C-alpha cells in the first residue's frame, strides 16, 4: 500500500473518532438536560407553576427540533437551536419569577460550559452576550423599580433546580476533562504518526521506493564522498553497472506486479552479497549500480561481478512460478575511466551495452574505443532523425525470380539512406541505432507505406501480380499498432493484400504469447503473406512453422553462396526444401551469384531465388526498367 494512501486512511480514522466523540457528548448532554427538564416539570406541576410548565414544554420541543437536525447530520445547527432556546427560556423564567435570585441563573454557566464543549466559538460568544444583556435588563428593571424581584424561601424546589443545574455543569465538565485526556492521547499518537511519516519521507528522498536501495541522487552524493577518499588515499575504485537480462519479456508476460517482485528479489540478493564498505543503488527499471571501494585492481572488480552474476543466476520463486534471469555487467574504474560519478556511471553503462551485444550474462570492462563508438552512435541517431524529416530515406528493390520458368514474381524492398556527407548507406550502418532509439517504428511505417505505393505503381505500369516483400523489425512486432499500420498502408495505397509479403525473423517466432499468435492470425486474415527470413540461422524449430502458419521460407545466403563447394550446405538446403514442400511452404533462396548454384537449386525444386546473379538492389525507376525488360 502506498504511503499517501496509508496517511489518508489514518487522517480519516482520526477525524472519524473526533466526530464520534462529539456525537457521544451531544447524546450525553441531551440525556442530562432531559432529566433536568423532567424534574423541573414535575416540580412545576406540584406547585401549580403553569408558566414553568409551559417553559419546560417549550424546552422539550426545542430539544426534539435539535434532535431532528442531528439526525440529518447537522450537528452544529442542532446545538445552536437547543442552546439558544434554553438560554431564552431560562432568561424568561428569571424575568417572570425571581430575577437574579432565581435558581435558573445557575443554568447560565452550565449552558456556557456546554457551548464551550460542543458549539462553535461564534455561538459561545453569542450566548454570553445574550446572558449579559438579560442580566443587565433584570438589574436595570429592579433598579428603576419597573419590576420587583424578591427571593423565594429556600426549600426543596430551589435545591432541586440548583442541584440539577450543577449536575449538568459538573457532568459536562467531567466529560470535558475525560475528552481532553483522550484528545491528548490522540494528539500524541498523531504526533508519533507524523514523526513516522516524516521519517518515511526522509527515507524516500534518498531511497528507491520499490527496493529500499539508495536512489540516484543519494548514490551520486555517496559516490562523490567515496571518490574523495580514494583520491586522498590514492586507491582504485570500481563502478559496476548491472542490467537484468530478458526482464522486459518477463514483465510483459507475467505483468508488472510479478516484474516488481522479481526486481525486489534481485535487489535483496545483491544487497546480501555486497560488502559493507560498498554501495548499491537502483538506477531505475531493471538496472542496478554498485561501487566497490578500495580494490586492488580490475581483476577484483571482475571477480565481484562474476559473484553477482552467480547470485542472480539462481532461480527465483515469484508467485507460483520459477523464474530465471541473469546480469549483464559493465565495469568502469577510477581514476582510469573518470574522476566523477556521472562519468563513471556513463562509461560503465557503455560497457554494459557491450556485454548485452556479446550475448548477455557476461561482463565487460570499459575501453576508450567504446566512448568513441558511443559518440558515433549518438551522431548517427541525431542525423537519422533529420533524415526522416528531410526525406533522405529511400527504397531499393531486389528482384525475386521464379526458378521454374525464369519469371519475375516480385521484389524485396531494401532500405537505404542517402546521407548528405557519407553518400548511400546500407542498413547495417544505422539499423541497430534505429532499433535502440525507437526510430525503427517510424522508419518501418514509412517503408511499409512506400513499398505498398510503389507496388501499386508497378501495376499501373502494366506489371501485374508482382509481390513486394517488406522486412519487419522485432520492435515493430512488439508494438500494439502493427496490425492497424498494415491495414492503413493497404487501404491508402489500394494494394491487394496478397501482393504484400511480410518477412519475420526466426527469433520473433520464439514469442509464444497469445497476443503475438493473434497478431499473426489477424495478418493472415487480411490476406497478406508471411515469410521467415534468413531461415536456418536462428532457433530453427519445426513446430512454429505450423503454429504460425507461414507461407514461405527464405534460405539464408550463408547456405546458398557456396552451395556447389560444400556437401554440408547442400544437405542442409536439400533438407529445408523437402521439409518446406512437405508442409506446403514455398522456398526462396537468397544470395545467388553463380549459374551453377542456380542450376542446383532448380534441380532441388527450389521455388524462387534472388541475388546478384539476377540483379543487385535497384532504385525505383531502375527496377521498373529491369522489370519491363525481364517480362518482354
Rosetta blueprint (number, residue, H / E / L):
1 X L
2 X L
3 X H
4 X H
5 X H
6 X H
7 X H
8 X H
9 X H
10 X H
11 X H
12 X H
13 X H
14 X H
15 X H
16 X H
17 X H
18 X H
19 X H
20 X H
21 X H
22 X H
23 X H
24 X H
25 X H
26 X H
27 X H
28 X H
29 X H
30 X H
31 X H
32 X H
33 X H
34 X H
35 X H
36 X H
37 X H
38 X H
39 X H
40 X H
41 X H
42 X H
43 X H
44 X H
45 X H
46 X H
47 X H
48 X L
49 X L
50 X H
51 X H
52 X H
53 X H
54 X H
55 X H
56 X H
57 X H
58 X H
59 X H
60 X H
61 X H
62 X H
63 X H
64 X H
65 X H
66 X H
67 X H
68 X H
69 X H
70 X H
71 X H
72 X L
73 X L
74 X L
75 X H
76 X H
77 X H
78 X H
79 X H
80 X H
81 X H
82 X H
83 X H
84 X H
85 X H
86 X H
87 X H
88 X H
89 X H
90 X H
91 X H
92 X H
93 X H
94 X H
95 X H
96 X H
97 X L
98 X L
99 X H
100 X H
101 X H
102 X L
103 X H
104 X H
105 X H
106 X H
107 X H
108 X H
109 X H
110 X H
111 X H
112 X H
113 X H
114 X H
115 X H
116 X H
117 X H
118 X H
119 X L
120 X L
121 X H
122 X H
123 X H
124 X H
125 X H
126 X H
127 X H
128 X H
129 X H
130 X H
131 X H
132 X H
133 X H
134 X H
135 X H
136 X H
137 X H
138 X H
139 X H
140 X H
141 X H
142 X H
143 X H
144 X L
145 X L
146 X L
147 X L
148 X L
149 X L
150 X L
151 X L
152 X L
153 X L
154 X L
155 X L
156 X H
157 X H
158 X H
159 X H
160 X H
161 X H
162 X H
163 X H
164 X H
165 X H
166 X H
167 X H
168 X H
169 X H
170 X H
171 X H
172 X H
173 X H
174 X H
175 X H
176 X H
177 X H
178 X H
179 X H
180 X H
181 X H
182 X H
183 X H
184 X H
185 X H
186 X H
187 X H
188 X H
189 X H
190 X H
191 X H
192 X H
193 X H
194 X H
195 X H
196 X H
197 X H
198 X H
199 X H
200 X H
201 X H
202 X H
203 X H
204 X H
205 X H
206 X H
207 X E
208 X L
209 X L
210 X L
211 X L
212 X L
213 X L
214 X E
215 X L
216 X H
217 X H
218 X H
219 X H
220 X H
221 X H
222 X H
223 X H
224 X H
225 X H
226 X H
227 X H
228 X H
229 X H
230 X H
231 X H
232 X H
233 X H
234 X L
235 X L
236 X E
237 X E
238 X E
239 X E
240 X E
241 X E
242 X E
243 X E
244 X E
245 X L
246 X L
247 X H
248 X H
249 X H
250 X H
251 X H
252 X H
253 X H
254 X H
255 X L
256 X H
257 X H
258 X H
259 X H
260 X H
261 X H
262 X H
263 X H
264 X H
265 X H
266 X H
267 X H
268 X H
269 X H
270 X H
271 X H
272 X H
273 X H
274 X L
275 X L
276 X L
277 X L
278 X L
279 X E
280 X E
281 X E
282 X E
283 X E
284 X E
285 X L
286 X L
287 X E
288 X E
289 X E
290 X E
291 X E
292 X E
293 X E
294 X E
295 X E
296 X L
297 X L
298 X H
299 X H
300 X H
301 X H
302 X H
303 X H
304 X H
305 X H
306 X H
307 X H
308 X H
309 X H
310 X H
311 X H
312 X H
313 X H
314 X L
315 X L
316 X E
317 X E
318 X E
319 X L
320 X L
321 X E
322 X E
323 X E
324 X L
325 X L
326 X L
327 X E
328 X E
329 X E
330 X E
331 X E
332 X E
333 X E
334 X E
335 X L
336 X L
337 X L
338 X L
339 X L
340 X L
341 X H
342 X H
343 X H
344 X H
345 X H
346 X H
347 X H
348 X H
349 X H
350 X H
351 X H
352 X H
353 X H
354 X H
355 X H
356 X H
357 X H
358 X L
359 X L
360 X L
361 X L
362 X L
363 X E
364 X E
365 X E
366 X L
367 X L
368 X H
369 X H
370 X H
371 X H
372 X H
373 X H
374 X H
375 X H
376 X H
377 X H
378 X H
379 X H
380 X H
381 X H
382 X H
383 X H
384 X H
385 X H
386 X H
387 X H
388 X H
389 X H
390 X L
391 X L
392 X L
393 X E
394 X E
395 X E
396 X E
397 X E
398 X E
399 X E
400 X E
401 X E
402 X E
403 X L
404 X L
405 X L
406 X L
407 X E
408 X E
409 X E
410 X E
411 X E
412 X E
413 X E
414 X E
415 X E
416 X E
417 X E
418 X E
419 X E
420 X L
421 X L
422 X L
423 X E
424 X E
425 X E
426 X E
427 X H
428 X H
429 X H
430 X L
431 X H
432 X H
433 X H
434 X H
435 X H
436 X H
437 X H
438 X L
439 X H
440 X H
441 X H
442 X H
443 X H
444 X H
445 X H
446 X H
447 X H
448 X H
449 X H
450 X H
451 X H
452 X H
453 X H
454 X H
455 X H
456 X H
457 X H
458 X H
459 X H
460 X H
461 X L
462 X L
463 X L
464 X L
465 X L
466 X L
467 X E
468 X E
469 X E
470 X E
471 X E
472 X L
473 X L
474 X H
475 X H
476 X H
477 X H
478 X H
479 X L
480 X L
481 X L
482 X H
483 X H
484 X H
485 X H
486 X H
487 X H
488 X H
489 X H
490 X H
491 X H
492 X H
493 X H
494 X L
495 X L
496 X L
497 X H
498 X H
499 X H
500 X E
501 X E
502 X E
503 X E
504 X E
505 X E
506 X L
507 X L
508 X H
509 X H
510 X H
511 X L
512 X L
513 X L
514 X H
515 X H
516 X H
517 X H
518 X H
519 X H
520 X H
521 X H
522 X H
523 X H
524 X H
525 X H
526 X H
527 X L
528 X L
529 X E
530 X E
531 X E
532 X E
533 X E
534 X E
535 X E
536 X L
537 X L
538 X L
539 X L
540 X L
541 X L
542 X H
543 X H
544 X H
545 X H
546 X H
547 X H
548 X L
549 X L
550 X L
551 X L
552 X E
553 X E
554 X E
555 X E
556 X L
557 X H
558 X H
559 X H
560 X H
561 X L
562 X L
563 X H
564 X H
565 X H
566 X L
567 X H
568 X H
569 X H
570 X H
571 X H
572 X H
573 X H
574 X H
575 X H
576 X H
577 X H
578 X H
579 X H
580 X H
581 X H
582 X H
583 X L
584 X L
585 X L
586 X E
587 X E
588 X E
589 X E
590 X E
591 X L
592 X L
593 X L
594 X L
595 X H
596 X H
597 X H
598 X H
599 X H
600 X H
601 X H
602 X H
603 X H
604 X H
605 X L
606 X L
607 X L
608 X E
609 X E
610 X E
611 X L
612 X L
613 X L
614 X L
615 X L
616 X L
617 X L
618 X E
619 X L
620 X H
621 X H
622 X H
623 X H
624 X H
625 X H
626 X H
627 X H
628 X H
629 X H
630 X H
631 X H
632 X L
